């Protein structure tokens, strides 16, 4: 099984310089262009069978561009949404720090300000990836459109790292990660590449 895990394009929150998370912003004009370039690159790289997307606007709009290019319908998954950041969603960093300061001690189970805990966030990634891997044929080629934070949790899940792991990967706008499960070799999990932005060289 091949998994292309892709971050959404630039969103309006990036321009407004606010905390996004569950704040539901659209893609910018640049973000739409990035998504189109990503879609063209994916089409030339791999013929995908399935396309899953977070249900937040910036991810859905990115997925729609890929769907138009590949003719593969978008299947929305709420579990692929970004971290539920509660009351700080849509605030500037300064506002968030003033109104909702981070707790001095934060355990994996700690949830404050209507947010989800690290354990809950990781659990969503575990559920999403389990569904995608186990409910599709082992030779499937699947694209997943999500968010930077969730992609980190999916990465940790894919590599079976502990829930409190601080190992992660960076995802730029429409950054593409290729992960592979080698079903002919004891289901070995491999990272082919991370955060490819080759498609944006044309922008």
N, C-alpha and C positions, 0 to 999 in steps of 0.2 A: 504494500500500500504506500502510495505517495501522498504526502500532505504539503500543500503550499499554504503557509500561514502568512497572512498579509494584513498590515496595518492600514487603516483608512487614510485618505488624503488630508491635506491641510483643512482645518475647520475655522469657522468664524471666531471661536474661542481663542485660537492662536493669535488672531489679529487683535482681539480685545484684551488679551493678556489676563485671562481669568482662569480659574480652576475649572476644568471641565468635568471629568468623571461622568456622572449621570445627567449633568446639564446637557440638554439635547439640541446642539447647534448643527446647522447645515454646513456642508462643504463650502469653501470659498471658490471663486472662479479658478484660482490656481489649483485648488484641491480637485476640482472636476477634471482639469487638464492632467494632473498627476495620475488620477484614476484611469483616464483614457489611455495614457502612455503605458501604465501598468498592464492594462487589459491587452493591449497589442503585444506586449512582451510575453505575457503568459500564453497567449494564443500561439505564438511561435515556439515557445519552450515545451509546452505539454498540453495534450488534449485532455481536459478535465471532464470527469463524469458527473460530479456533484459540486454544488456551491452553497456553502453555509455562511450565514452572516448574523452578526449582532443586530438586534432590532433598533438600535439607536440610529438617528438620521445619518450621521456622518459615515457610519459603516454601511448602512443600506444603500446610500447614494454611490459609494465606492463599488459595492457589489453589483449594483444595477449596470454600471459601466462594463464590468467584466461579463455580466450576463448578456448584454447586448452584443458583445464581441464574440462570445463563445456559444451563444444560443443555449446555455444551460440555465435553467430557472433558479432563482434565489430561494433558499429555504431559510427562514428566519429562526434563530434560536435565542431566546431570552438569556440563557445561561452564558452566552458569549458576550454579554454586555460588560462594560467597564466596571471597575470597583464602585460599589454603592457608597459614595462619599457623603451622603446625608446633607447636613445643613451647610457644608462649605461649598457645595456645587454652585457654580456660577459666580462665586466671590473672587475678588482679587486676593493675592497672597497676603497682602497687608491686612485686609478685612478679616480674612480667615484666622490669621495669627492673633488679631486683637479680640475677636468675638469668640473664637473656639480654639484656644491654645492646645497644642498637643499634650497629652498626659505625660508626666515625667517618667512613669513606668508603664509600658504597654506590653502585655502578654499576647501570645497568638490568639487567645480567645477574647481579648478585650475589644469591645465595641462601644464607641462614644458618639455623641452628636448624630444619632440616627444612621450611623454608618454600619457596614458589615465588618466583622472581624477578619483577620488574616486566614483563620481556619475556614470561615464561611466562604471567603473569596476563593480559596484553593479548592474547596469542595465543589463549587460551581464549575471550575475548570476540570476537575476529575469527572464530573457528571457529563459535561459537554464532550470531552474527548472520548470517554467510554462509549457514549452513544454513537459518535461518528465512526470510531474504529470497529465497534462490534455489530453495528446495524447496517454495515455496508460490506460488499464482497472484499476479500483480502487483496485483490488485485486492483482495487479502485484508485483513481487519481482524483483527489479532493482538494478544493480550495476553501479556505476559511478566512473570512474577513472579520477582523476584530480590532482591539485597542491595545496600546502599549502595555498597560498593566496586566490585562488578561492574557496577552501573548506571553508575558513572563510566567504567569501561572500555568499556562498550557505547556510551556517549555519545561518547567519544573516537573509537571505531571508526566510529560512524555519521557523524560529521563528518570522518572521514579525517584526524584529527590525528596528529602524530608520536607514537611510542611513549613518548618521554620528556616529553610534554606535561604541564604542571601545571594545565591548564584542566579544571575539573570542575563538577559540579552537586551541590547538596545534595538529599537525599531524606529526608523525615520518615517516620514510621510510616505505611504505606500511601500514601505520596506517589505521585501519578500524573503521568507524563510522556507527552505525545503527540507522536510524531515521525511524519513523513509523507514518503514517496517519491513524487513527482509523476511518474508514468510517462508522462503526456501531454506533459511539458515537459522532455525530455532527462534523465529520472530525477533531477531536482533534489531534494535532501534538505532538508527544512524542520523546524524545531522549532516546533510549534504552541503548546505551553506546557510549563512544567516545575513539578514538585513541587506540583501542585494538591492541597489538603487541604480543599476545600469540603465534602466528604462528612462530615468530622469535626465540623462545626459542630453536628450533631445529637447528639453524644455527651454 
